[in-house]
Amino acid sequence: MVVSEWVRLCGVDEAPKAGEVREAEAGGVAVCLANVDGRLCALDNVCPHRAGPLGEGWLEGEAVVCPWHSWAFSTTTGVAEAPEKGKVAVFPVKIEGGDVLVKLG
């Protein structure tokens, strides 16, 4: 169930380091959490191509690359680069206390 409120994703100490991505779950939604030069970004974890887990991929610049077929998704817009123009949801992220929160919905 997707809700439109801030939900805890993980602790700040569990968040990926700069240049890393990680899988997490918030409110029953699988999320790809990426750290782009110190900025945390959250995207839907499921690649629309073949349902690959984006959180098991890697960063190239500011794009998360799917580990299955190398589709690259912008961490700001969720839009994939060529060859196809797939898209995943991008969720707002904030840090509150020692928690990383995402706004789903």
JOPEJO-V667899 format. One line per field, one symbol per residue. ss: DSSP state (H for helix, E for strand, C for the rest). phi: phi as a letter, one per 30 degrees, with the letter a starting at -180 (. if undefined). burial: I if it has 24 or more other ideal C-beta (glycine too) atoms within 12 Angstrom, else O. A space follows every 10 residues. Layout:
BEGIN
ss: ???
phi: ???
burial: ???
END
This chain:
BEGIN
ss: CCCCCEEEEE EHHHCCCCCC EEEEEECCEE EEEEEECCEE EEEECECCCC CCEHHHCEEE CCEEECCCCC CEEECCCCEE CCCCCCECCE EEEEEECCEE EEECC
phi: .cccbdbdca dedcdddeic badabbhicd bccbcchjcd bbbedcdddb iddedcdbcb iccdcdddbi dccddccidd dedccdbbdc cdbbcbiccc cbccj
burial: OOOOOOIIII OOOOIIOOOI IIIIOIOOII IIIIIIOOOI IIIIIIIIIO OIIIIIIIIO OIIIIIIOOO IIIIIOOIOI OOOOOIOIII IIIOIOOOOI IIIIO
END
